[in-house]
Amino acid sequence: MRVGRLAGDSAEAASGDSPVDPVTGRPVEAQQPWLHCVGRAVTAGPLTVAAAESIRNGLRSPTDNVTVALPAEAAALLCVEAAQLDADRLFRRARELRDDLDEAGIAGREAERRERRALRFRRLPDGMARLVREMDPETSAAVGDLYDRATSPRRGGPRFVAADAATEQKRILDDDRTTEQRASGVFVQLLRQGSDADSSRLLSSGAPIPRVLVTAAALTAGEGHGRFEGQVDAVSIETVERTVCEGSTTVVRLDGDFQPLDVGREQRLFTRAQRIALAVRDGGCMAGGWDRAPSWCECHHIDHWARDEGKTDVADGILLRRHHHLLLHNAHWKIVRHEARYWLIPPPDIDQGRVPIEMHSKSAALRDLRAEQGRAAAG
């Protein structure tokens, strides 16, 4: 209807007839005279309705800074360029021309877009959730850069030349997750790190740790399931154990009528000082040949603190990137320690003999210290 109105206005302008207001009987001026050429192009056939909408929305209305003649010239140019552009690119081109015509109005249009920014979180009936974000250009530039870094090698992005960068690229390409799944994982990790960077300034409560509910018997036996608070669907005991490993746990005792009797004290997480010590000792993920930085790793209790009465201390903690932390809990791998050495024990379906695999620190500082001690002993 909007484009039809444009076509009608342009036809009336071409014929010299002005529409008449049926109430007052006075001639009515065309509402968008700078778009007469657009209406004529639609009527003649070379311009589609979608292209006409792109030009109209992109050029917008004249202002004090932009007289009618200037957007009219821009519209005529866009009608010609439309033959080579789809509707989306034509819209962007129209916006570019508008910015060229009205540089003083850029800040106002930027503020309008910034006002439309929004983030919506919706829980879906099947247990999944959907996050929808509308970003102003500044936010989009920052988020887009991070998204490109996370997915570029998968999407045919720039190929790295440096040996270490090429190795990282190969790891990304060999990752069995889809590009979208990898991007999702990267952004979740960024949220975890960001919220825990300075809890006094951002979210005031540290990294996001979901609350999981599970019976003591299921947690002790390592069998059964649990549920995230506020969620309908059950989760595996492996997911429960991993969540408990990452977060605080509160014991709630119930009586025979399932009424809470008391709430035990909160069990201590690895402190910031302990995380620093683990970062110095482990240098990153201790599993395999991965060189994930300490800041991207999670602290794992070697002995499950609830089931195995494990301790939250540096000796019984180890840094693992999230992939290996998930693998450890979900695939039933185990880590054992003897003094200052750590071994990874595979599950029987991977290795029936369960031959221990020694885990080595990635810390260059620790290697320097060992080398220094070796030289001192030899000297």
C-alpha positions in Angstrom: 0.0 0.0 0.0 2.9 2.4 0.8 4.5 1.7 -2.6 1.1 2.0 -4.3 0.7 5.4 -2.8 4.1 6.4 -4.1 3.0 5.2 -7.6 -0.2 7.1 -7.4 1.5 10.3 -6.3 4.0 10.1 -9.1 1.3 9.5 -11.7 -0.7 12.5 -10.5 2.4 14.6 -10.5 3.2 13.6 -14.0 -0.3 14.4 -15.2 -0.3 17.7 -13.4 -3.5 16.8 -11.5 -3.4 17.2 -7.8 -5.6 15.0 -5.6 -8.4 16.8 -3.8 -9.4 16.5 -0.2 -13.0 15.2 -0.2 -13.8 17.2 3.0 -12.2 20.6 2.3 -12.2 20.4 -1.5 -8.6 21.8 -1.5 -5.7 20.2 -3.4 -3.6 17.8 -1.4 0.2 17.9 -1.8 2.0 14.7 -2.3 3.4 13.4 1.0 6.7 12.2 -0.4 7.5 14.2 -3.5 11.2 13.3 -3.4 10.2 9.7 -4.2 8.2 10.5 -7.4 10.9 8.8 -9.5 10.6 5.7 -7.4 6.8 5.5 -8.0 7.3 5.9 -11.7 9.9 3.2 -11.8 7.6 0.8 -10.0 4.7 1.6 -12.4 6.9 1.2 -15.4 8.1 -2.2 -14.2 11.9 -2.1 -13.7 11.7 -1.5 -9.9 10.2 -4.1 -7.6 8.0 -3.3 -4.6 10.8 -4.6 -2.2 13.4 -2.3 -3.9 11.1 0.7 -3.6 10.6 0.0 0.1 14.4 -0.2 0.5 14.9 3.2 -1.1 12.0 4.8 0.9 13.2 3.4 4.3 16.9 4.0 3.6 16.5 7.7 2.4 13.9 8.6 5.0 12.3 12.0 5.1 13.9 15.4 4.5 14.9 17.4 7.6 16.1 20.9 8.3 19.6 19.8 7.1 18.3 18.1 4.0 16.0 19.7 1.5 13.6 17.8 -0.7 15.9 18.2 -3.8 18.8 16.2 -2.3 16.9 13.0 -1.4 15.1 13.3 -4.8 18.5 13.2 -6.6 19.6 10.3 -4.4 16.4 8.4 -5.1 16.9 8.8 -8.9 20.5 7.4 -8.5 19.2 4.5 -6.5 16.6 3.6 -9.1 19.4 3.2 -11.6 21.6 1.2 -9.2 18.7 -1.1 -8.2 19.3 -3.1 -11.3 22.5 -4.4 -9.8 21.5 -4.7 -6.1 19.1 -6.9 -4.1 16.7 -5.3 -1.7 19.0 -5.6 1.4 22.1 -4.1 -0.4 19.9 -1.4 -1.9 18.7 -0.5 1.6 22.3 -0.2 2.9 23.2 1.8 -0.1 20.3 4.2 0.5 21.4 4.6 4.1 24.9 5.4 2.9 23.6 8.1 0.7 21.5 9.5 3.5 24.5 9.7 5.7 26.4 11.5 3.0 23.6 14.0 2.6 23.0 14.5 6.3 26.2 14.0 8.2 24.9 16.2 11.0 22.1 13.8 11.6 24.2 10.7 12.0 24.5 11.0 15.7 20.7 11.2 16.0 20.2 8.2 13.9 22.8 6.3 15.9 21.0 7.2 19.1 17.8 5.9 17.6 19.4 2.6 16.8 21.0 2.4 20.2 17.6 2.9 21.8 16.3 -0.2 20.0 19.0 -2.5 21.5 17.5 -5.4 23.4 18.2 -8.9 24.7 15.4 -11.4 25.2 15.7 -14.8 26.9 12.8 -17.3 26.3 12.5 -20.7 27.8 11.1 -23.2 25.3 8.7 -26.1 26.1 11.2 -28.8 25.1 13.7 -27.7 27.8 15.8 -25.6 25.4 15.9 -21.8 25.5 16.3 -19.1 22.9 18.4 -15.9 23.3 17.5 -13.1 20.8 19.6 -10.0 20.7 19.1 -6.9 18.7 22.4 -4.9 18.6 23.2 -1.3 17.7 26.1 -1.0 15.3 28.7 -0.5 18.0 27.7 -3.6 19.9 27.4 -5.5 16.7 30.9 -4.6 15.7 32.3 -6.0 19.0 30.2 -9.1 19.1 30.7 -9.7 15.3 34.5 -9.6 15.8 34.3 -12.2 18.5 32.0 -14.4 16.4 34.3 -14.2 13.4 37.3 -15.2 15.6 35.4 -18.2 16.9 34.1 -19.4 13.5 36.3 -17.9 10.8 38.4 -21.0 10.0 35.2 -23.1 9.7 33.6 -20.5 7.4 36.5 -20.2 5.0 38.0 -17.2 6.8 41.6 -16.1 6.6 44.2 -18.9 6.8 47.0 -18.4 9.4 50.6 -18.5 8.4 52.4 -18.7 11.8 53.0 -22.3 13.0 51.2 -21.9 16.3 48.2 -20.2 14.7 48.0 -22.9 12.0 47.9 -25.5 14.8 45.1 -23.7 16.5 43.3 -23.4 13.1 43.6 -27.2 12.6 42.1 -27.8 16.1 39.2 -25.7 15.2 38.6 -27.5 11.9 38.9 -30.9 13.6 36.4 -29.9 16.4 33.4 -32.3 16.0 31.0 -29.5 16.9 29.1 -27.6 14.2 30.1 -24.0 13.6 27.0 -22.8 15.5 27.8 -25.1 18.4 31.3 -23.9 18.6 30.2 -20.3 18.6 27.7 -21.0 21.3 30.4 -22.6 23.5 32.8 -19.7 23.0 30.2 -17.1 23.9 29.1 -19.1 27.0 32.8 -19.2 28.1 33.1 -15.5 27.6 30.1 -14.8 29.7 31.5 -17.1 32.5 34.8 -15.3 32.5 33.4 -11.8 32.2 30.9 -12.3 35.0 33.7 -13.6 37.3 36.3 -10.9 36.3 35.2 -8.4 38.8 32.0 -9.4 40.7 31.9 -6.0 42.5 31.2 -4.2 39.2 29.2 -6.5 36.9 26.7 -9.0 38.3 27.8 -8.8 42.0 27.8 -12.6 42.4 30.6 -14.1 40.4 30.4 -16.6 37.5 27.0 -18.0 36.7 26.5 -21.3 38.4 23.1 -23.0 37.9 21.5 -24.5 40.9 21.0 -28.3 40.6 18.8 -30.4 42.8 19.7 -34.0 43.5 19.2 -36.5 46.3 22.1 -37.4 48.5 21.7 -41.1 47.7 21.9 -40.5 43.9 24.9 -38.2 44.4 26.7 -40.7 46.6 26.0 -43.7 44.4 26.7 -41.8 41.2 23.5 -43.1 39.8 20.1 -41.6 39.0 19.5 -38.0 37.9 19.0 -34.5 39.1 17.2 -31.3 38.0 18.2 -27.8 37.4 16.1 -25.5 39.6 13.2 -24.0 37.6 13.6 -26.6 34.8 11.1 -29.4 34.1 13.5 -31.9 32.4 15.8 -34.2 34.3 19.5 -34.2 33.7 22.0 -37.1 34.0 23.9 -37.8 37.2 27.1 -36.9 35.3 25.8 -33.4 34.6 24.9 -33.1 38.3 28.4 -34.1 39.4 30.0 -31.7 36.9 27.8 -28.8 38.1 28.5 -29.7 41.8 32.2 -29.8 41.0 32.0 -26.3 39.5 29.8 -24.6 42.0 28.9 -24.3 45.6 26.7 -27.0 47.3 24.2 -26.7 50.1 23.0 -29.8 51.9 19.2 -29.6 52.7 18.0 -32.3 55.1 14.3 -33.3 55.0 12.2 -35.1 57.6 9.9 -38.1 56.9 7.2 -35.7 55.6 9.8 -34.1 53.2 9.9 -30.9 55.2 13.3 -29.2 55.4 14.9 -29.6 58.8 18.0 -27.6 58.3 20.3 -26.2 55.7 24.0 -27.0 56.0 26.8 -24.6 55.4 28.0 -23.8 51.9 30.9 -25.8 50.8 33.9 -23.8 49.8 34.8 -23.3 46.1 38.4 -22.9 44.9 39.3 -19.4 45.9 40.8 -16.8 43.6 44.2 -17.4 45.3 43.9 -21.1 44.7 43.0 -20.6 41.1 46.2 -18.4 40.7 48.2 -21.2 42.3 46.6 -23.8 39.9 47.3 -21.5 37.0 51.0 -21.3 38.0 51.3 -25.0 38.5 49.2 -26.4 35.6 49.7 -23.6 33.0 46.3 -24.4 31.5 44.4 -27.6 30.7 46.3 -30.6 31.9 44.6 -33.1 29.6 46.2 -34.1 26.4 48.2 -31.7 24.1 45.8 -28.8 24.4 47.3 -25.5 25.4 44.1 -23.7 26.6 45.1 -20.8 28.8 44.3 -21.0 32.6 41.6 -18.3 32.3 39.7 -20.6 29.9 39.9 -23.6 32.3 37.7 -24.8 35.1 38.8 -26.2 38.5 38.1 -29.9 38.9 38.1 -31.8 42.2 40.2 -34.9 41.6 38.1 -36.6 44.4 34.5 -35.7 44.2 34.0 -33.7 47.4 30.6 -35.1 48.3 30.8 -38.7 47.2 34.5 -39.2 47.8 35.0 -36.7 50.6 37.4 -34.8 48.5 39.1 -31.6 49.6 39.1 -28.2 48.0 42.8 -27.7 48.0 45.4 -27.0 45.4 46.9 -30.5 45.6 43.5 -32.2 44.9 42.5 -29.6 42.2 43.4 -29.6 38.6 42.7 -27.3 35.6 40.7 -28.6 32.7 39.2 -26.9 29.7 35.5 -27.3 29.5 35.6 -30.0 26.8 37.8 -32.3 29.0 35.8 -31.4 32.2 32.7 -32.6 30.4 34.5 -35.7 29.1 35.7 -36.6 32.6 32.3 -36.5 34.1 30.2 -37.8 31.2 32.5 -40.6 30.0 33.7 -41.7 33.4 37.4 -40.9 33.1 39.2 -40.5 36.4 42.3 -38.6 37.7 44.6 -40.0 40.4 47.4 -38.3 42.1 50.6 -39.5 43.7 52.5 -36.8 45.5 52.9 -34.1 42.8 52.2 -36.3 39.7 48.8 -36.8 38.1 47.5 -39.6 35.9 44.4 -39.8 33.7 42.6 -43.2 33.9 40.5 -44.1 30.9 37.2 -45.9 31.3 37.0 -49.6 30.4 35.2 -49.0 27.1 38.2 -47.0 26.0 41.0 -49.1 27.5 40.1 -52.4 29.2 43.4 -52.4 31.1 42.8 -48.8 32.2 46.5 -47.9 31.8 47.2 -44.6 33.4 48.2 -41.7 31.2 50.5 -39.2 32.9 49.3 -35.6 32.8 52.0 -32.9 32.3 51.9 -29.3 33.2 51.8 -26.7 30.5 53.4 -24.1 32.7 56.5 -22.6 31.3 57.2 -20.9 34.7 57.1 -24.3 36.3 59.5 -25.7 33.8 61.8 -22.8 34.4 61.7 -23.5 38.2 62.5 -27.2 37.7 65.4 -26.4 35.4 66.7 -23.9 37.9 66.5 -26.4 40.7 68.2 -29.0 38.4 71.1 -26.6 37.7 71.4 -25.8 41.4 71.6 -29.5 42.3 74.2 -30.2 39.6 76.3 -27.3 40.6 
